[in-house]
Amino acid sequence: MRNVFTSFVFLSVTLFCRAQEPVMQVASWGFSAAVGEEDDLREAAMLTSITNELLGRNARIAVINRKIDELVDKEREEQMNAEYIRGRIAKQGTAMGGTHQLAGFVNSCSISEQRTRNSNGTENITYQASVTFEVMLIDQATGQNVGGSRSYTVTGGSGLFGAGPDGALATANKRAKRKIANWLMTVLPSDLKILKVTDSTGKGVPTRLMVKGGSDIGMGKGEDLIIVEYEMLDGVPIESTIAELNVTEVKAASSECKVRKGGSELKAKRDAKAELKILFKPDND
C-alpha cells in the first residue's frame, strides 16, 4: 500500500510539473543596430533589456538569453544584409536550444534639439527622440517568421521642464515597450485573458470584467486595455478592436476592469466563441 501511495504522489507531482512547464522555448538573440553608431548600439541594448523583461513575465515560455556582452561585438556591427542576418539568427537559435528565436533591429535612433526664443529674450530648449525598429519571431522548425516581422517608429519629447535628450529617449522607449508588449502577446502564448464577467446589464451586456494578469505582468491601476479579434484573410492578419477596458483594481495575478466601450459587440463575439486577445491600448505617438 505504501508503494502505491508513493507512486500516486509521484504521478501527481509529475503531472503538476508538466502542467507548469512552458509551452515554448524562446531563444532571445536581442536587438542589433543597422549601423555601428554609439547611440544606435546603446538603443539596441536598451530594447534588448526591455524585451527580455517582458519575456520573463510570461510563465508559458522559457527564455534563453544571449549574453549582454555579445550584443555589441564586432560581428553585430558589420553591415550585413537581412537574408544573411536571418540565416545567422536561425543557426544561433538552434545552437541555443530554442524552438523559437526572437530578434530585433534598430534601423535608426535620433535625437533633435529645438530652440524657441521667448518675448523676454530667454530661450527654451527641448528635445525630440525618434526610434525606428523591427522585431521578429522565427520558428526554428520552419525558418519562417511567426505572424510576420513588424516595424515600428516611436517618438518622445523632453517637454518644457528640462528632461533633456535622455528624457526624450526615455519617453520614446516607454512607447516602444508598449508596442513590443502588444506584439509579444500576439505571437506568443499569453495568459492575459477574460476570467469572468463580474457585472452586466439586464440584457447580459458585460460592464465589468475580471482578467487574468495583475502586478505579475506589470499591470497598473488606470491602465487602458483593448480587446481585439484576429482574422487571417488570404494570409494577411487582420486586427479589429472589439472593446475598450479600464483597469480599476490590480491584484497579484488578476485585475478588475470596467468596460468603457464595445460591451454589446464583446458579448456577441464571446457568444460566437471568437478568438479574442487582450492588449495594452497603444499610446498615441
N, C-alpha and C positions, 0 to 999 in steps of 0.2 A: 504493500500500500504506500509505503514511504517513497519507493521508486516511482510509482505512478504519480504521486503528488509532486515530486521533484520534476518529473517530465512535464507535468501540466504547467508548473511555474515557468520552466524554461521555455516552453512553447508560447506562453502568454507574453513573456518578456520579449521573445524573438519577434512575435507579431507586432507588439507595440513599437519596437525599434524600427521594424520595417516600415510601419506607418509613418514614422517620423523622418525617414530617410528622404533627402532631397530628390526631386524627380529629374533634375538636370545637373550636369557638371559643367560650369561655365568657366573657361579659362580667360582671364582678363588680360589682354595684351596691353591695354592702356591707349592713350592718345599719342600720336606723333604730330610733328609740325611739318607743314608743306615746305617751309623754308627754315633755315637754321638760325633765324634771328632770336636774340635772347628773350624778348617779350613773348614770342610765339612758343618757344620751348617751355618757358615758365607757365604759360597758359595751358599747354598740353599737360604738364604735370598737375596743374590745378584741376582740370577737367577729369583727369585720371583719378585723383583723390575723391572728387565728388561722385563719380560713377561707382567706384569701389565701395564708398559709404552706402550708396543706395542699394547696390547688390547685396551688401552684408545685412540689410534689413529684411531680405526675402528669405524666409525659412524654407522655401520649396526648392531652392537651388544651393549648390555647393560652389563656392568661389575659389578658383585657383589663381592667385595674384602673381603677376610677374614682379620681380624686384624693382623698387623705385629707381635704384641707381642704374638700371638698364634702360630707363626711359629716354635718356639723353645721350646715349652712346653714339659713336661715330656712324654706325650703320643706319641709325634712325635719322641722322641729319642729312644724309645723302639725298640727292634729287632722284627719286625712284618713281616710275610710272605706276598707275593704280593696279594694273594686272600683276606686275612683279610684287607689289606690296601684298596683295591678296594672297598670292602664292606663298609668300613668306609667312603670312599670318596662319594659313591653313597648316603648314608644316609645323610651325611653333605650337599651335593648338593641339595637334596630335601628340607631339612630344610631351606637352604638359599634362596630357591625360584627360582633356576636356571633351565632352560630347559637343559642346558649342564654344565658339570663340568670339569674344566681344572686342571690338577695336574702334578707334575713332581717329579723326584727322582734324587738326586745326588749320583751316585754309587761310585765315587772316586774323590778326589781332591788332587793333589800332586804338590810340587814344589821341584825341584832338583837343587843342586849347582854344577857348573862345573868350575874347575880351570885349567888354562893353563899358563905355565911359558914362558916368552919371553926370547930372547937371551941376553938381557941386565940385566937379573935377576929379572925384575919386574914380577908381576903376574896379570893376568886378571881373574876376577870372573864374570861369567854370570849365569843366572837362567833360567830354563825351567819349565813351568807350564803345567799341563795336567788335564783336567776335563772331566769326562765321566758322562753323564746324560741321563735321559729318560723323554719324555713328552707324555701325552695322553689327549684326549678329550672324555669324556664319555657322551653318550646320556642318560639322566635320564629316558626317557620313556622305553628304551630297555636294559639299562645297558651295552651296547656294546661300544667299542672304535670306534670312528669315524675315518676311514682311518687307523686304527691300531696304536698302540703306536710306537714311534720312538726313537731310541737310537743314541746318537752322542758322539764322542770324539773330543775335540778341544785342541789345544796346543798353547803356546805362549812363546816367548823368550824375555829376557830383553835387548838383544843387547849388544854392547860394550861401551855404554855411561852411565853406572851407573843407569839404570832404577830400578834395584833391583828386589826382588821377587814380590813386588806389581805390578811393571811394566809388568812382565811376565804374571801374572794372569790377568791384565787388557787387555793385548793383546788376551789372550785366551777367555776372556768374550766378547770382541768385536766380535770375530768369533762366539761365542755362540749366541750372539744377532742376527747375520745374519741368522744362521740356524733356530733359533726359529721364526724369522720373516717370513722366507720362509715356514716353516711348518704351521704357523698360516694361511698363505694365501692359503694353500691347503685344510685345514679342516674347515675354516670359510668363510662366505661370504666376498668377497673382492671387493673394488671399483677400485683397480688398474687394468685398462684395456685400450685398444686402443680406443681413441675417434674418431680419423680420420687419414687418410693418408694425410700428408701435401705436400709431393713431391714424384714423382715416375719416372721411366724410360718411354721411349716411348711405351714399352710393358706392362706398368701398374705394374711393379715390384716396391714395395714401397722402398724408400730410406730414407724417414724421416717420423716420426710419432708424433702425439700428444697423450699422455697418460693421463689418469685421475690419479691424485696423485702428489702432489708437496711438498712444505715445510710443509704442514699439516700432512704428513706422514713421515717426516724426509728425504725426497729425497734430494740429493745433486748433484751439477753440477759435471760432470765427472763420476758419478755412472755408473757401468756396470750392465745391466739387461739381463735376458734371457726370451724368450717366450717358454713355454713348452706345450705339449699336453699330456693329461692324458687319458689312456685307462684302463679298467678293464678286465683282461683276467683270466678267471676261478677264480675270487675272488681276484686276485692279481693286485694291482695298478701298472701300467707301465708308467713311465715318459720319454718322448722323447723331447729333446731340438730341437726347430724348428728354432729359430733365436736368434741373439745376438744384443743388443742395447747399445748405449752410450748416457747418458743424457747430452745435450748441453745447455739447459736453464731450469731453475726451476722457476715456478710461485707459487702462493698461493695454488692452487688446481689442477694444471696440469703441465706437463713437456714436453719439446720438446726433441725428441730423434733421433739420427742417426742410421740407420740400418747398422750394421757393417758386419753382416754375415747372410745368410739364407733368403734373401729377396724373392727369387723365391719360396722357399718352404712355406714361410709365405703367399704369395699371394694365392698359391694353397690351403692351409688349410683354409684361410679365405673364399675363393670361395666355399669350401666344407662345410662351416658352422661348422668346427671342434671346439671342446671345448678347448679353449686355456687359459692359465693363464700367467701373467707376474710375475716373481720372481726376487729378487736380485741375481746377479751372486755370487755363493759361493766362499769364499776365499779358497785358497789352504793352508791346514794345514801343 
